[in-house]
């Protein structure tokens, strides 16, 4: 792939014949950086057109690693390389491309070692060198041994990855043609793509959820006060089958990224209901009601009697029941009274 990029940068024509180069150049063509001229069997003829292709991430990674391993080990620089690697390569994403499981594990291991190997001491009122020495009891020999050991480990791990660096860039970065944004903003809502959704799918989720958020009207719309942060997360972030949860400490609404998100349903316990219920917790946080709703006279569903980590479950249930105008085995007069209290209260 380095050869292909060098030819493209020079403005020439290149013939590719393997899957990795195909994937990389197809990604570049979608970005307007390459043009497919013809196909003959397994070979494809490419031309860069008028645009210049910049050095790829595979080249950048190789250059950074060579610099890190060519001289005395600099653990601070290693940490910077590890942070850069995490920013550019999606090895922490729940999504794993076909054939990439083992490489993903190797890459995650390298990232961790780059960022965390060689523990430093407390830098308060110390120079960097003093802090490093403190980690090893003030013994510069032990410190150097630790640095050498860390560099040797990085070299061993990198040796396993380097032969596959083109595949790594093709399958775990946007250069491979699959763009996976870290976040997306629609209106005042910021969607954090923790689930590693490709851009088209992320847009579908964001638009679908935005429609639900916009359905909050009147006093309930204050649940979106100050802009909402939505974290689209993988199922492993949730207990049981929960479809969503409001994390008060992060002020973020976590949503399980499953096909249920894209389906409309307003019944009790449906995905839409759960999300509105969780937004009830956010409303309560920023528009704290003067009434204590955690009392028997306000209990409706069985769930309303439980203790909630994000706030009053009784309030959140009333918030959602009233929004969807649901009726059931609960005392409907409590919901009607709640609506009158909330719509007529001065907040």
Secondary structure as GFF3:
##gff-version 3
##sequence-region A 1 347
A	DSSP	alpha_helix	2	9	.	.	.	ID=ss1
A	DSSP	beta_strand	13	16	.	.	.	ID=ss2
A	DSSP	alpha_helix	19	30	.	.	.	ID=ss3
A	DSSP	beta_strand	35	40	.	.	.	ID=ss4
A	DSSP	beta_strand	43	47	.	.	.	ID=ss5
A	DSSP	alpha_helix	57	69	.	.	.	ID=ss6
A	DSSP	alpha_helix	75	88	.	.	.	ID=ss7
A	DSSP	alpha_helix	101	116	.	.	.	ID=ss8
A	DSSP	alpha_helix	128	135	.	.	.	ID=ss9
A	DSSP	alpha_helix	140	162	.	.	.	ID=ss10
A	DSSP	alpha_helix	165	172	.	.	.	ID=ss11
A	DSSP	three_ten_helix	174	176	.	.	.	ID=ss12
A	DSSP	beta_strand	183	186	.	.	.	ID=ss13
A	DSSP	beta_strand	189	193	.	.	.	ID=ss14
A	DSSP	alpha_helix	199	214	.	.	.	ID=ss15
A	DSSP	three_ten_helix	218	224	.	.	.	ID=ss16
A	DSSP	beta_strand	228	233	.	.	.	ID=ss17
A	DSSP	three_ten_helix	235	237	.	.	.	ID=ss18
A	DSSP	beta_strand	244	247	.	.	.	ID=ss19
A	DSSP	beta_strand	252	256	.	.	.	ID=ss20
A	DSSP	three_ten_helix	259	262	.	.	.	ID=ss21
A	DSSP	alpha_helix	271	286	.	.	.	ID=ss22
A	DSSP	three_ten_helix	296	298	.	.	.	ID=ss23
A	DSSP	three_ten_helix	302	305	.	.	.	ID=ss24
A	DSSP	alpha_helix	313	324	.	.	.	ID=ss25
A	DSSP	alpha_helix	332	344	.	.	.	ID=ss26
###
